[in-house]
Amino acid sequence: MKFCPQCWNPGHTADPIWQNVQARFCYLCGIQLRASCANCGELVVSTRHRFCPICGHPYKMAKT
């Protein structure tokens, strides 16, 4: 399951366009899509969760 760490809203399903096999970057902001935790590399199974179940790192990027 791929998602944009900037545009995705925690607790909501990932945009279906992000699931396209050829999609590598978000069509809205241009950030690289993620399919795993940025901290430990564990695959994201469900975007219903806000944090990685292994290391507790948030899936969503902090706004700068």
Backbone torsions as a table, in degrees:
resi	resn	phi	psi	omega
1	MET	NA	120.7	179.7
2	LYS	-101.4	149.4	177.6
3	PHE	-152.3	160.2	175.7
4	CYS	-91.5	120.7	-178.2
5	PRO	-68.2	-10.1	179.1
6	GLN	-102.4	-45.1	-174.1
7	CYS	-86.1	-26.3	-177.9
8	TRP	-65.3	138.6	176.3
9	ASN	-100.2	118.1	-178.9
10	PRO	-52.4	137.0	179.9
11	GLY	92.0	-11.0	179.3
12	HIS	-106.3	157.8	178.7
13	THR	-68.7	153.0	178.2
14	ALA	-73.3	149.6	179.6
15	ASP	-61.4	132.2	-179.0
16	PRO	-58.0	-29.1	179.7
17	ILE	-65.3	-30.8	178.9
18	TRP	-67.0	-20.6	-177.2
19	GLN	-83.7	-6.1	177.6
20	ASN	-58.0	135.9	-177.4
21	VAL	-56.8	-36.2	-176.8
22	GLN	-86.7	-9.8	-178.8
23	ALA	-71.1	126.8	178.0
24	ARG	-123.7	-23.0	-178.5
25	PHE	-131.3	151.6	179.9
26	CYS	-66.5	133.8	179.2
27	TYR	-74.9	-14.4	180.0
28	LEU	-90.9	-46.2	-173.2
29	CYS	-118.5	-15.6	177.6
30	GLY	88.7	0.2	179.4
31	ILE	-75.8	146.7	179.7
32	GLN	-63.2	134.2	178.1
33	LEU	-71.3	150.8	-179.8
34	ARG	-117.6	148.7	174.2
35	ALA	-127.7	2.1	-179.1
36	SER	-145.2	165.6	178.9
37	CYS	-64.8	134.3	179.3
38	ALA	-68.3	-20.7	-176.3
39	ASN	-91.7	-52.1	-174.0
40	CYS	-111.0	-11.9	178.0
41	GLY	85.6	3.0	178.6
42	GLU	-65.0	133.4	-179.7
43	LEU	-63.1	140.9	177.3
44	VAL	-83.2	118.5	-179.1
45	VAL	-92.0	-35.4	-177.2
46	SER	-144.1	136.4	176.9
47	THR	-89.6	11.4	174.3
48	ARG	-72.4	-20.8	-178.2
49	HIS	-97.4	146.6	-179.7
50	ARG	-89.7	-24.8	-174.3
51	PHE	-126.9	154.4	176.0
52	CYS	-66.8	130.5	-179.4
53	PRO	-71.6	-16.1	-178.8
54	ILE	-86.8	-51.4	-174.1
55	CYS	-113.5	-11.6	178.6
56	GLY	83.4	4.4	-179.5
57	HIS	-72.1	137.1	178.8
58	PRO	-69.3	142.0	177.6
59	TYR	-74.5	-33.3	-177.6
60	LYS	-81.7	138.2	177.4
61	MET	-70.7	145.3	174.0
62	ALA	-71.1	138.7	179.1
63	LYS	-73.8	136.5	-179.8
64	THR	-111.3	NA	NA
